[in-house]
Structures are given as structure tokens and as C-alpha cells.
Amino acid sequence: MTWRRRAGTVGRMVHRSGARRLAVLVSLVLSVVVLGPGGASAVSTPAISSLPVPSQSVVRNLVALGDSVSAGAVCGCVPFPQRTSILLRNRLGHTVVTHNDSVSGLTTAGLLHQLRTNPTVRAHVVAADVVLVTIGANDVQNNGSCHASYACYIPALRASSPLLEASIQMIFRLKSGHPVAIVLTGYWNVWRDGAVARTLGPAYVATSRALTRAENWVISSATRRHALIYVDLVVPFRGLDDTDDTALLASDGDHPNVYGHARIAAVVDSALHSRLPN
């Protein structure tokens, strides 16, 4: 995701307002982000509220869906879905087969399209005991039209929420009532972070943090509605005191490196261990 510095009023305004005004804007917007125009009516068939989860002992198939983060882009390493399966194998004592159907650049609309039309993805979901989803960052990808204007990205953020809901409903229907653990990860940052982000200026950093909070709210709200498993990545990457996460990022500042993927796999495995019955 590229960013071009804008010498206009938006960059100066964000710099002057700082985190406090952005936080107020986030709080005002989040109340309308979750469902957006039309809300859940974007799901045309009757909604399914939840599915039973499997016991850990029967988890043998994991499918990963999502964008370049779960695809392992830039890292040149084993990405976190496969690492999660290795941790599960070591802990459970049996092989866990992984199908990583993540695609770099995928948006929430693209995920829904996969689930509706791709026979391979659909078959993997049908067979899965764990469905691991990382999606949403590309819906609010930094672009040359919006630059660092937080409000400019809100329509795209609002539009992604019913698409995420529809994607969850498609997973439910593909499972046909069979147990499945559906795990949705948030993001440590939907744009670049760490040392690379700091070179792009305070407006970029402030807007990316605000958008990350809003995107994570959309994702975590979906998990709460359906009793799914939400995995926060802000604290694992930046801690409670907003520490520098450069050591967990690839050279582009946008994707995890080998240490970042290991960190994500560890927190996903921990979430499965705590939420699934033995």
C-alpha cells in the first residue's frame, strides 16, 4: 500500500488535532459503521446466529481465508496459518492439514465472492474444523484520493461490514450445522507501521491508528454477534503501552516478518486452546 504526501489542509488539520480529536471522531463514527446503510439486510437469506464449536481433539483441518497478511506476502517465510497448524499438531499430537486460500490484495467483497463461487475454497470450508479469517485492511487501503483524511475512508469501512456479515453467513451455510471454530483476527495496523510509518509523517500515523481502531471494531463486533473467536493483534504487536513493532514487520512496514508470523500463530493457538473444549 503506497502513500503520497499531501501538502494540503487535511494533513495539517490531522497533525494539529492529534489523537484526541481523532478519538472523538472515531467514537462518533463507530455507531454507524457496524451495519452501515441497509445493515444486515445485505444478507438476503435468513441469518444463522452461530454454530457449535468442535472439541480440540477432533481438529484436523484448518482453512485460512483472507489477504496478504495471512498469505505470507513479503515475508518469504512460513505464514501464520501454517504455523498455527504446527502448534496445534505439537499440542494435540496429531496432524492438522492446512489449506491457505488467502490472496494478496483481497477485500471483504473478494472474500464473499470466493465463498460464493470458488469450488476449491468452498470444499475446504466444508471440510474445515477451524476457519481462520484475516480481512478488511484492503477495504480501507491508503490511496491518493483520500490521503490522510480519516473521514474519507468511512464509506468504504461502512460498506465492508455487511459484506463481512454475509461472508460469515456463507461459512455457516457451507458448514450445514456441523461444528466449526471460526477465528477472525484484527490488525495491528491496517496501513504501514513502525519505523516505515514514521517516515510518512504524523498525519499518516494518526489516521492509520484511527482507521485500525475502527476496522477492528467492525471485525470484533461481528465475532460478538455470533459468538465467534476474535484475536486482537494490537497488543501482541504493540503492547499496552504502544511500543515500537518494527522488529515484527517486514521491510515494507506493511506485513509481518518471520517473528510477526510466529507471534500471530502463538496468539491464535492460545485462543483456540482457551475457547475450544478438550
C-alpha positions as CSV (number, residue, x, y, z in Angstrom):
1,M,0.0,0.0,0.0
2,T,1.6,3.3,-1.1
3,W,1.1,6.8,0.3
4,R,1.9,10.1,-1.2
5,R,2.4,13.1,1.0
6,R,-0.2,15.8,0.6
7,A,0.6,19.4,1.1
8,G,-3.0,20.5,1.7
9,T,-5.1,21.3,4.6
10,V,-6.0,17.8,5.5
11,G,-2.5,16.8,6.5
12,R,-2.1,20.0,8.6
13,M,-5.5,19.5,10.2
14,V,-4.8,16.0,11.3
15,H,-1.4,17.0,12.7
16,R,-2.9,19.8,14.7
17,S,-5.9,17.9,16.0
18,G,-3.9,15.0,17.2
19,A,-5.1,11.8,18.8
20,R,-7.8,13.4,21.0
21,R,-9.8,14.8,18.1
22,L,-9.4,11.6,16.1
23,A,-10.6,9.6,19.0
24,V,-13.7,11.7,19.2
25,L,-14.3,11.3,15.5
26,V,-13.9,7.5,15.9
27,S,-16.4,7.4,18.7
28,L,-19.0,9.3,16.6
29,V,-18.5,7.2,13.5
30,L,-18.4,3.7,15.1
31,S,-22.0,3.9,16.0
32,V,-23.0,3.9,12.3
33,V,-20.1,1.8,10.9
34,V,-21.1,-1.6,12.1
35,L,-24.1,-2.2,9.9
36,G,-24.0,0.8,7.6
37,P,-26.8,1.6,5.1
38,G,-29.2,-1.3,5.0
39,G,-27.3,-3.1,7.7
40,A,-27.8,-6.8,7.8
41,S,-30.4,-6.6,5.1
42,A,-27.4,-7.1,2.7
43,V,-27.7,-10.8,3.7
44,S,-30.6,-11.9,1.6
45,T,-31.3,-15.3,3.3
46,P,-32.3,-15.9,6.9
47,A,-29.4,-15.3,9.2
48,I,-27.8,-18.1,11.3
49,S,-26.7,-16.8,14.6
50,S,-24.0,-19.4,15.5
51,L,-22.7,-22.9,15.1
52,P,-21.3,-25.4,17.7
53,V,-17.6,-25.5,18.1
54,P,-15.6,-28.7,17.9
55,S,-13.5,-30.2,20.7
56,Q,-9.8,-29.7,20.3
57,S,-9.2,-33.4,20.0
58,V,-11.1,-33.6,16.6
59,V,-9.4,-30.6,15.0
60,R,-7.7,-31.9,11.9
61,N,-8.4,-29.5,9.1
62,L,-7.8,-25.7,9.1
63,V,-8.5,-23.3,6.2
64,A,-7.2,-19.8,6.1
65,L,-9.1,-17.1,4.2
66,G,-8.0,-13.5,3.8
67,D,-5.5,-11.1,2.4
68,S,-1.7,-10.7,2.0
69,V,-1.1,-10.9,5.8
70,S,-2.3,-14.5,6.1
71,A,-1.0,-15.3,2.6
72,G,2.5,-14.5,4.0
73,A,3.4,-11.8,1.4
74,V,6.8,-10.2,1.5
75,C,8.0,-12.4,4.4
76,G,9.4,-15.2,2.4
77,C,8.6,-17.5,5.4
78,V,6.0,-19.9,6.7
79,P,2.9,-17.8,7.3
80,F,0.9,-17.9,10.5
81,P,-1.9,-20.2,9.4
82,Q,0.6,-23.0,8.7
83,R,2.5,-22.1,11.9
84,T,-0.8,-22.4,13.8
85,S,-1.3,-25.9,12.4
86,I,2.2,-26.8,13.6
87,L,1.4,-25.6,17.1
88,L,-1.9,-27.5,17.1
89,R,-0.1,-30.6,16.0
90,N,2.5,-30.3,18.7
91,R,-0.1,-29.7,21.3
92,L,-2.7,-32.2,20.2
93,G,-0.4,-35.0,19.0
94,H,-1.9,-35.4,15.5
95,T,-1.5,-33.8,12.1
96,V,-3.6,-30.7,11.2
97,V,-4.0,-30.2,7.5
98,T,-3.8,-26.6,6.3
99,H,-5.3,-25.1,3.2
100,N,-4.3,-21.5,2.9
101,D,-6.6,-19.9,0.4
102,S,-5.6,-16.3,1.3
103,V,-5.0,-13.9,-1.7
104,S,-2.9,-10.8,-1.6
105,G,-5.0,-7.7,-2.2
106,L,-8.2,-9.5,-1.2
107,T,-11.1,-7.2,0.0
108,T,-14.1,-8.3,2.0
109,A,-16.1,-8.2,-1.2
110,G,-13.5,-10.6,-2.7
111,L,-13.8,-12.9,0.2
112,L,-17.6,-13.1,-0.2
113,H,-17.1,-13.8,-3.9
114,Q,-14.7,-16.6,-3.1
115,L,-17.1,-18.2,-0.7
116,R,-20.0,-18.0,-3.2
117,T,-18.2,-19.1,-6.4
118,N,-14.8,-20.8,-5.8
119,P,-15.4,-24.6,-5.6
120,T,-12.0,-25.2,-4.1
121,V,-12.4,-22.7,-1.3
122,R,-16.0,-23.9,-0.7
123,A,-14.8,-27.5,-0.4
124,H,-12.0,-26.5,2.0
125,V,-14.5,-24.7,4.2
126,V,-16.9,-27.6,4.2
127,A,-14.2,-29.9,5.5
128,A,-12.7,-27.4,8.0
129,D,-12.7,-27.7,11.7
130,V,-11.1,-24.3,12.0
131,V,-11.8,-21.4,9.6
132,L,-9.2,-18.6,10.1
133,V,-10.1,-15.2,8.6
134,T,-8.0,-12.1,8.2
135,I,-9.8,-9.5,6.1
136,G,-10.6,-5.8,6.0
137,A,-7.4,-3.8,5.6
138,N,-7.6,-3.6,1.8
139,D,-11.1,-2.1,2.1
140,V,-9.5,1.0,3.6
141,Q,-6.3,0.9,1.7
142,N,-4.4,4.2,1.8
143,N,-4.9,5.9,-1.6
144,G,-4.1,9.1,-3.5
145,S,-7.7,10.4,-3.3
146,C,-8.2,10.3,0.4
147,H,-4.6,10.6,1.5
148,A,-4.7,11.0,5.3
149,S,-8.3,12.1,5.6
150,Y,-9.9,9.7,8.1
151,A,-13.5,10.7,7.2
152,C,-12.8,9.9,3.5
153,Y,-12.4,6.2,4.3
154,I,-15.6,5.9,6.3
155,P,-17.9,5.0,3.3
156,A,-15.6,2.1,2.4
157,L,-15.5,1.0,6.1
158,R,-19.3,1.1,6.4
159,A,-19.7,-0.9,3.2
160,S,-17.4,-3.6,4.4
161,S,-19.5,-4.5,7.5
162,P,-22.5,-6.1,5.7
163,L,-20.1,-7.9,3.4
164,L,-18.3,-9.4,6.4
165,E,-21.6,-10.4,7.8
166,A,-22.6,-12.1,4.5
167,S,-19.2,-13.9,4.4
168,I,-19.8,-15.3,7.9
169,Q,-23.3,-16.4,6.9
170,M,-21.8,-18.2,3.8
171,I,-19.4,-20.0,6.1
172,F,-22.3,-21.0,8.3
173,R,-24.3,-22.4,5.4
174,L,-21.3,-24.2,3.9
175,K,-20.9,-26.0,7.3
176,S,-24.5,-27.0,7.3
177,G,-24.7,-27.1,11.1
178,H,-21.5,-29.1,11.6
179,P,-19.1,-27.8,14.4
180,V,-16.5,-25.3,13.4
181,A,-14.3,-22.8,15.1
182,I,-14.4,-19.5,13.2
183,V,-11.5,-17.2,14.1
184,L,-11.3,-13.6,13.0
185,T,-8.1,-11.7,13.6
186,G,-7.9,-8.0,13.9
187,Y,-4.9,-5.9,12.7
188,W,-2.1,-4.3,14.5
189,N,-2.3,-1.6,11.7
190,V,-4.3,-1.5,8.5
191,W,-1.6,0.6,7.0
192,R,2.2,0.7,7.4
193,D,3.5,0.8,10.9
194,G,6.7,1.0,12.9
195,A,9.8,2.9,11.5
196,V,8.4,3.0,7.9
197,A,5.2,4.7,9.0
198,R,7.0,7.3,11.0
199,T,8.9,8.4,7.9
200,L,5.5,9.2,6.3
201,G,4.6,11.8,8.9
202,P,2.4,12.3,11.9
203,A,-0.8,12.7,9.9
204,Y,-0.3,9.3,8.3
205,V,0.4,7.6,11.7
206,A,-2.6,9.2,13.4
207,T,-5.0,8.4,10.6
208,S,-3.8,4.8,10.3
209,R,-4.2,4.2,14.1
210,A,-7.8,5.7,14.0
211,L,-8.7,3.5,11.0
212,T,-7.2,0.5,12.6
213,R,-9.4,1.0,15.7
214,A,-12.5,1.4,13.5
215,E,-11.7,-1.7,11.4
216,N,-11.0,-3.8,14.4
217,W,-14.3,-2.6,15.9
218,V,-16.1,-3.9,12.8
219,I,-14.4,-7.2,13.0
220,S,-14.8,-7.7,16.7
221,S,-18.4,-6.7,16.6
222,A,-19.1,-9.4,14.1
223,T,-17.5,-12.0,16.4
224,R,-19.6,-10.8,19.3
225,R,-22.8,-11.1,17.3
226,H,-22.1,-14.7,16.5
227,A,-20.0,-15.9,19.5
228,L,-17.0,-16.4,17.2
229,I,-13.4,-16.1,18.3
230,Y,-11.8,-12.7,17.9
231,V,-8.0,-12.5,18.1
232,D,-6.6,-9.0,18.8
233,L,-3.2,-8.2,17.3
234,V,-2.7,-4.7,18.6
235,V,-1.5,-5.8,22.0
236,P,0.7,-8.7,20.7
237,F,2.4,-6.3,18.3
238,R,2.5,-3.0,20.2
239,G,1.8,-4.0,23.8
240,L,-0.4,-2.0,26.2
241,D,2.0,1.0,26.0
242,D,2.2,1.3,22.2
243,T,5.7,0.1,21.9
244,D,7.6,0.1,18.6
245,D,6.7,-3.0,16.5
246,T,9.3,-2.6,13.8
247,A,11.0,-5.8,14.8
248,L,7.9,-7.8,13.9
249,L,7.5,-6.2,10.5
250,A,8.9,-6.9,7.0
251,S,11.0,-4.2,5.3
252,D,7.9,-2.6,3.8
253,G,6.4,-1.9,7.3
254,D,3.1,-3.3,6.0
255,H,3.4,-7.1,6.5
256,P,4.7,-9.3,9.3
257,N,8.1,-10.8,9.1
258,V,9.0,-14.3,10.4
259,Y,8.8,-13.0,14.0
260,G,5.5,-11.4,13.4
261,H,4.0,-14.5,11.9
262,A,5.3,-16.5,14.8
263,R,3.7,-14.0,17.2
264,I,0.3,-14.2,15.4
265,A,0.3,-18.0,15.3
266,A,1.0,-18.1,19.1
267,V,-2.0,-15.9,19.9
268,V,-4.3,-17.8,17.5
269,D,-3.3,-21.1,19.1
270,S,-3.8,-19.7,22.5
271,A,-7.2,-18.5,21.6
272,L,-8.2,-21.9,20.3
273,H,-6.8,-23.6,23.3
274,S,-8.8,-21.4,25.7
275,R,-12.1,-21.4,23.7
276,L,-12.4,-25.0,22.5
277,P,-13.3,-27.8,24.8
278,N,-10.9,-30.6,25.3
